[in-house]
Amino acid sequence: MTECDIKNIKLAPEGKKRIEWADAHMPVVAKIRERFGREKPLKGYNLAACLHVTTETANLMRTLKAGGANIALCASNPLSTQDDVAASLVKDFGISVFAINGENNKTYYKHIHQVLDIGPHLTMDDGADLVSTLHSNRRELLDNVIAGTEETTTGVIRLRAMAKDGALACPVIAVNDSKTKHFFDNRYGTGQSTIDGIVRATNFLIAGSTVVVAGYGWCGRGLAVRAAGMGAHVIVTEVDHVKALEAAMDGFRVMPMNKAVSEGDVFVTLTGDINVIRPEHFIKMKDGAIICNSGHFDVELDLKGLKEITRSIRTVRPYVEEYRLMNGRKIHILAEGRLVNLAAAEGHPAVVMDMSFANQALAAEYLVKLKKPLDNKVHVIPEKIDNRIAKMKLDLMGIKIDRLTAEQKEYLSSWEMGT
Ligand SMILES: NC(=O)c1ccc[n+]([C@@H]2O[C@H](COP(=O)([O-])OP(=O)(O)OC[C@H]3O[C@@H](n4cnc5c(N)ncnc54)[C@H](O)[C@@H]3O)[C@@H](O)[C@H]2O)c1
């Protein structure tokens, strides 16, 4: 039976058109869906999913359902739900959805519990809120759980911490760690969609501005390169010497946040870390500075500390709050410090989510087909599956590559041949 707690079922027609639009850019997922429809590898399995409720996620849900899974979906962030997509998933695709854009923390967790009520054999998470709720408040369900998958860097870090403490009671596949995920989704997806979120919220001109990128990981480097490509002067802040060195050799200025604050027009955090921009930084920023976060949780900007040095706050545009500081300057916080690309824009383009969600679908199939259960640890997808996704994507893009000759294979696997 399809159950739901969504904003408005009447939004379904709009959502359906957008889901179909995304589907046209997700050929790998579509191909997997076709096969799943024939083979039904997930038949009889209950799957609890906690993902951003976007058009791309909708196409993943359709695929898992085609594979026979019984699914319940909730949001992995209170601000990222696309209400029309939620409506269409329920009405047109018969999938249970519990997600409303702008839901408060209490409703957010109520929805996670409603999804867990399905009694999952598999969990599919983005940020590990579902798995941590399962382990803290719904332990009675754990016996039934075969395994889970995790979409993002921050979730993988949380799960590895649980495994290290011996607290993880089921195996989890770190989908984020597949090459066909983080090389593309984190870099090109976050890179482009973060700019999209900033521009939609502010109509700001990137060219000629100074953009400060905090964190030069997969997401940060994607953003830095794209902002530079649009004519920004990019400054990178880091805490890791190797990443900082890479940023410097990629041609960016690297300095501590404390120094960058007086130069930046736009600040973006993509670190997965806490309180990266703090009151001591906000206070030194230029009048009119724009600050946002594209890391998973809304902890990267110290907004509590900011409020303590603020005289007044007003919303000046959707997703833009103007903080008038006690020093007389005003600065702008986008999307309440939540993922700007998902809150103020639509998240990653479907083309890139095609590979991330191919990983999710094939990970689910891999997990239910395993002969021997995995240890209660964080695992990666077998390289064979990762490579298969890359090959499918290339094929569907019409790109061919060379093959190793027999002689090359021998050369590359031998240690005897030298000059
Ligand atoms: N917005 C999105 O749609 C989206 C997509 C994918 C990942 N994410 C999230 O973005 C965050 C980053 O992901 P990633 O894959 O780039 O991770 P990553 O581990 O590759 O990179 C994070 C970088 O931040 C640096 N860092 C940590 N603390 C810092 C600090 N105080 N100041 C400056 N740099 C600091 C680290 O040294 C590292 O280089 C995670 O929270 C991840 O879950 C968001």
The ligand as a Tripos MOL2 file, in Angstrom:
@<TRIPOS>MOLECULE
LIG
   44    48     1     0     0
SMALL
NO_CHARGES

@<TRIPOS>ATOM
      1 N1         26.4440   19.6870   -2.0080 N.am      1 LIG1
      2 C1         26.3520   18.4500   -2.4320 C.2       1 LIG1
      3 O1         25.4660   18.0910   -3.1950 O.2       1 LIG1
      4 C2         27.3920   17.4580   -2.0290 C.ar      1 LIG1
      5 C3         27.7790   16.4120   -2.8780 C.ar      1 LIG1
      6 C4         28.7850   15.5350   -2.4710 C.ar      1 LIG1
      7 C5         29.3680   15.7040   -1.2230 C.ar      1 LIG1
      8 N2         28.9210   16.7130   -0.4050 N.ar      1 LIG1
      9 C6         29.4840   16.9580    0.9280 C.3       1 LIG1
     10 O2         30.5090   17.9450    0.7810 O.3       1 LIG1
     11 C7         31.4920   17.7920    1.8250 C.3       1 LIG1
     12 C8         32.8820   17.6270    1.1800 C.3       1 LIG1
     13 O3         32.9020   16.4250    0.4140 O.3       1 LIG1
     14 P1         34.2200   15.9940   -0.4130 P.3       1 LIG1
     15 O4         33.8520   14.7390   -1.1170 O.co2     1 LIG1
     16 O5         34.7850   17.1510   -1.1450 O.co2     1 LIG1
     17 O6         35.1770   15.6260    0.8270 O.3       1 LIG1
     18 P2         36.7770   15.5490    0.8410 P.3       1 LIG1
     19 O7         37.1270   14.7770    2.0390 O.co2     1 LIG1
     20 O8         37.2740   15.1120   -0.5000 O.co2     1 LIG1
     21 O9         37.2120   17.0870    1.0340 O.3       1 LIG1
     22 C9         37.0150   17.8430    2.1920 C.3       1 LIG1
     23 C10        38.2090   18.7780    2.3050 C.3       1 LIG1
     24 O10        37.9530   19.7550    3.3210 O.3       1 LIG1
     25 C11        39.1760   19.9730    4.0090 C.3       1 LIG1
     26 N3         38.8920   20.5630    5.3320 N.ar      1 LIG1
     27 C12        38.4720   19.9500    6.4590 C.ar      1 LIG1
     28 N4         38.3370   20.8570    7.4370 N.ar      1 LIG1
     29 C13        38.6630   22.0690    6.9170 C.ar      1 LIG1
     30 C14        38.7080   23.3840    7.4410 C.ar      1 LIG1
     31 N5         38.4020   23.6510    8.7160 N.pl3     1 LIG1
     32 N6         39.0990   24.4000    6.6160 N.ar      1 LIG1
     33 C15        39.4260   24.1540    5.3110 C.ar      1 LIG1
     34 N7         39.4100   22.9180    4.7760 N.ar      1 LIG1
     35 C16        39.0170   21.8860    5.5650 C.ar      1 LIG1
     36 C17        39.8270   18.6020    4.0850 C.3       1 LIG1
     37 O11        41.2100   18.6860    4.3230 O.3       1 LIG1
     38 C18        39.5060   18.0440    2.6980 C.3       1 LIG1
     39 O12        40.5150   18.3420    1.7630 O.3       1 LIG1
     40 C19        31.0150   16.5750    2.6180 C.3       1 LIG1
     41 O13        30.2150   17.0230    3.6850 O.3       1 LIG1
     42 C20        30.1590   15.8160    1.6230 C.3       1 LIG1
     43 O14        29.2570   14.9360    2.2530 O.3       1 LIG1
     44 C21        27.9880   17.6100   -0.7810 C.ar      1 LIG1
@<TRIPOS>BOND
     1     1     2 1
     2     2     3 2
     3     2     4 1
     4     4     5 ar
     5     4    44 ar
     6     5     6 ar
     7     6     7 ar
     8     7     8 ar
     9     8     9 1
    10     8    44 ar
    11     9    10 1
    12     9    42 1
    13    10    11 1
    14    11    12 1
    15    11    40 1
    16    12    13 1
    17    13    14 1
    18    14    15 2
    19    14    16 1
    20    14    17 1
    21    17    18 1
    22    18    19 2
    23    18    20 1
    24    18    21 1
    25    21    22 1
    26    22    23 1
    27    23    24 1
    28    23    38 1
    29    24    25 1
    30    25    26 1
    31    25    36 1
    32    26    27 ar
    33    26    35 ar
    34    27    28 ar
    35    28    29 ar
    36    29    30 ar
    37    29    35 ar
    38    30    31 1
    39    30    32 ar
    40    32    33 ar
    41    33    34 ar
    42    34    35 ar
    43    36    37 1
    44    36    38 1
    45    38    39 1
    46    40    41 1
    47    40    42 1
    48    42    43 1
@<TRIPOS>SUBSTRUCTURE
     1 LIG1         1 GROUP 0 **** ****
